[in-house]
C-alpha cells in the first residue's frame, strides 16, 4: 500500500464523497462525463452499476473494446446475483432460508458455495477469537434490526440476551456428508451478511479475469477489490472518510490486486429511548461493539477482508494488532475517538 496525495479540488471531492457511505472513496477513476465508454490510450474504460443484495454494485473496468468490457461486466454481475439468490435472508427460496427454516430439525443439502463460505466463516471465527460469527441472526432480531419486534423498542434485558446467545455459536452448526448442513438449536439462524458480499466480489473478480480484464475496481457497498492498475497509475486511489464527517478524508493510499472492506457502527442503527445502537453486534456479549468507529481492512481476498473487518471491529487494539501480525498480507486502519477528533491507528505493511 502506497500513500498518495488527494489530487482533487474540494468540489470534486464532495461529489465523490457521496460514495463515502460505503466506507471509502474511490479517488482514481476518470471524470463522470467520460464514464459511459471512453478510450484511454489503447484501452477503453467503462463504469456500470447494478442493484443486488439490497445495494448498488459499481464496476469500473478497462478493456480492449466496449464489447469486451460489457460482456465481462455482465458476467460478473450475474455471478454476484447468483450469490444473492443463494444466500439472501429475504428470499424464501434461497438456500440460506431453507437452512434456517429447518433449524433444530434436519440437515439440508446446500449449494457447495454456501458450504465453502461456512467453512471459511469458521476459520475467521477462530482467528478472531469468536468476534466473527455467522450465527448472529437471533441477536440481530432481538435488537430490532430485522424489524420483527414491532411496537416500542427497548434495550434487551440480560436474560433476553442470554437466551439468544444459546442459539448463537458454531456449536450449533453441523455438517453431514459433502454438502449437507444442519442447525442443532431450533432458534439458531445463519446470517451471511458479514461474509457473503466479500465472497461475491471474489466471484466477480474471477469472472473478469477469465474474460481477459486486467484492470478493474469492484465496489460492493463497503467491500471492494482493486484489480491491476488504471493506465499510467501505480494503483487505484482510495480515501477513507472521517466517520464523523464523511466530507473529510483521514487517510488516502493506493492499492493494486488487493481487497478493501470497511465496517462501522455509525450508519446502520436502531434508536432505543433516543439512543442509537449500531448493527455490528459482538457475538460473545450479545451487545453492539463499540471499541472503534470504523475498521478498514486490506487483504488478499475480498472474503477475508469482509469477514475480518467485521470481526476485528469488536476486538480491542492489542487483539487487532496481534491478528494482523499473525495473518500474511493484512493491513488495518482503525478509527476511534470522540465526536470531534478521530484517532487513527494503522497496522500492517505501509
N, C-alpha and C positions, 0 to 999 in steps of 0.2 A: 504494500500500500504506500502511495506517494502523496504527500501533502501538496495541494495546489492553492493558488490564489484565486478567489472568486472573481471571474473576469466580467461580470455583468453589472450594468447600471442598476440603481435601486428600482426603477420602473420594471426592467426586465426580470429582476429577482422576484418582485412582488407578483408578477404574472406566474412565474414558475412556482412560487411558494404556495399556490393553490393546490399543488400536489403534495404539500408537506404533510397532509393528513395521513399519508402512507408511512410517515416516519423518516423520510428522506426526500431530497430534491435532486432530480437528475439535472446536472449542470451542463454537461457536454452533449449537445444534440445539434440540430440545425434549426433555423428560425421557423416559427409556426407556419408562415405563409409558403414555405417550401416543403412541408411535410407530406403532401399527397404523393408525390413521386418526383424526385429530383436527382440529377446526376452530380456526383462528387468525384471529379477525376474520371476514372474508368468504371466507377461503381454508381449504382442507383440507390437512393435512400427512400424508405417507406416507413410511415408510422401508422399503425392501425389499433383500434380499441375494440374490445369485446366484453360484453357483460356476462359474467358467470360467477357462481359461488357467492352470490349476493354482493358482488363488487365489480369494478371495471379493471380489466387486464389491458395493459398497453404494451405492444411490442414494437420497438424501433429497430429496423434492420437495414443493413447494406447488402446488396447482391449484384449479380451480373446483369439483371434485367428486372423490369417491373413484374413480368410474368413469373419469374423465379421466386421473387420475394413474396408475391401474393399467394402463390401455391404453397410455399413453405410455411408462411404465417397462418394460412387457413388450416393446414395440417396440425400446426402447433396448437391452435385454438381448439381443434377437435380433441386433441389429447387432454387438454385441460378440462373441457366439457365432460369427457368420459369420467374423469376423476370426480367431478361434481355429481354425475349420475350415480356413481357407485357409493360415494362417501358422504352425501348430504344428510343432515339431520332432519331436513324439511321435505324430503321426498319419500313418501311411504314405501315406494317400490325399491328404494336403494338397498344395497347390501347391508349398509350400516344400520338402517332402520330395522331390517329383518333380524340382525344380530341382537339389537336392543329389545325387540319385541319378544324374542324367545328367551330372554334373560331368566335364569333360575329354572329353566325347563329342559332344554335340549340344545346341543350344538347345531349350528347351521353351516352349510357349505358356502364359502365366500370366494369371491374373485381373488386370485393369487396376489394381486396388488395390495389388497387390504391386509392379507396375511403378512405380506412383506412389511407393510407400514407398522403393523402391531409389533413385529419382532424388532424393528428399528426403534419404535417407541419405548420398548422395554430396555433397550440398550441406553437410550438417553435418560430414561428414568433412573437407571443405576448410576450413570455418570453424574447426574445432578442430585444424588442422594435423596431421590423421591420428590424433588421440587417440580418435575415434569411428570404428568400422569394423565393419560387419555381417558381414564375412568372418572374424570372430574364432573361429568354431567349431573349427577344428583346434587352436587353443590351449586352448580350454575342455576338449576331450577330452584333450589332453596332460597338463593339470594335474589331471585326475581329476574334473572337475565333472559329467561325464556318466556316471560310474560304469562306464566301459567298460574301464578298465585292469586292474582286479581285483588281487588279491594285496596285497602290502605297497607302499604308495605311497612314492615317493622324489622329491625335487625334480628336475625335468627338467634334464638337462645342457645346457650352452650349445649343443652340437651338435644335440640334440633340438629345442631352441627354434629354432635357425636353420633346420632342415629344415621345421618347422611354419610358420615365417614366410614361406617360399617360397610357401605356399598361401594366405597372408593378403594382403589388399590389393585395392583396386578395380581394380588392373591385371588381376585375374583374372575380372572381370565384363564381359560384352559384351552389347550389345543388337542385335537384328535385327528390322526391321520395327516394327510397332506394339506388340505385346505379347510378343515372343519374347526370352528371356533365356538366356544360357549362361554356364558357368564354364570358363575355359581350363585351369586346373590340375586334374588328376584327383583331388587330395586337397582341393581347395577346397570349402568348405561355408559356407552363409549361415546366420546366427543373427539373427533379427529381434527377439530378446528386449529389446533396448535401445531399440526404437522402435515396435514393433507395439502395445504397451499404450497408448502415447500416441495412436497412430492410432485405436485402438478407442474411447478416451474421446472424442475429437473426433467420431467417428461417432455415439456415443450422444448427445452434445450436440446435434448437428444434428437427430437424430430428435426429441428432447424439444422443441426449438424449433418444429419443423414441427407437432408435436401441441399447440402452444399453451402449453407450460410455460415460465414466465418466471423461476422461482426454483427452483434445484436444486443439489445437490452430488453429483458422481460421484466416488467413491473407489475406485480400482482398484489397491490394494496398492502405494502409493508414488507413484502418478500420479493426479492429480485435476483436476477443473475446477469452479470456483465460478461458477454461472450466477446473475446478478442478485443479490438480497439476500433474506434472510429478512425477514418482516414487521417493521417498526419497527426495522430494523437498517441500518447503513451497509455491511455486508458479512458474509461468512462468517468466523468467528473461527478462526484456525489457530495451533496451538502446535508449535514444533519441540523435540523432546526432546533431552536430552543423550545422545549415542550411548553414553556410558559408564554412564549411569544413566537409563533411559527413564522413571522416575517424576519426573524433574526437567525443567522447561522451561528452555531457554536463550534462547528468543525467542518472541514471540507478536505477531500482527498480524491485520488483517482484509483480505480481498480480495473483489473482485467482477469477474465476467467476465474471469477470468484462470485459467491453468493452473498447477499446482504439481507439482513432481516432486523426489523426494529419492533420491540414490544414496549408498550407503555400503558399506564392505567389512567391517563388523563383525557382519553377520548370517549371510550365506551364505559358509561357509568349508569348506576341506578341511584336515585335520590331517596334516602330514607330519613324522615324527620329533618329535611333540609340539608342533610349531609350527603355528598356524593361518595359512592363506593365504586372502586374500579373493578373491571371484569376479569382481571388476571388473579385467580384465586390460588392460594397456596394449598395444595392437596394434603400437606402434612398437618396444617392447623385448621383448614376449612374456612379461612378468612382471607380477605383481599391482601395481596402482597403490597408492601409499602416501603420496601428498602431502597427504592430508586424511583425517579420519574420516568426514565426510559433506559432500555439496554439495546444497543445495536451490535449485532454480531456479524463478522465477516468470516466465511468458511468456504471450504472447497465445494460443497454441495448445498443446494437450497434447503433440502430436508434437514440437514444438520443445523444450518443457520436458523431455520424456522423453529425447530423444537428446542434448541439450546437457548435461543434468545428468550423464549417463554420461560423455560426452567430457570435460567440464570436470573430472571427478574426477581425471583423470590429468594435468592441467595444473598448473603452479605458480601462485602468487598473481599474479605480474605478467601471465602469459598469460591468466589468468581475468579480471582487471580490464580488460585490453585488449579481450578478446572482448565483455564486457558493454557496453563503451563503443561498440563497432562495430555492435551489433545493437539496433535500436529495441525498446523495451518490455521489456528483460530486467532482472531483479533476481536477485542471487545471495547466498545466505547460506552461508558456508563455515565448517565447524567442524574445528579441528585441536587438537592439544595432547597432553599426556602422559596417563597413566591416571587422573589426579585432577582436572586443571584444563583445561576446554575453552577454546580461544581462538576467538573469533567474529569473522569479517570479513563486512562487508555492502557490496555494490556495487550501483549502480543507484538508481532513484528510491526514496526513502524516505518 
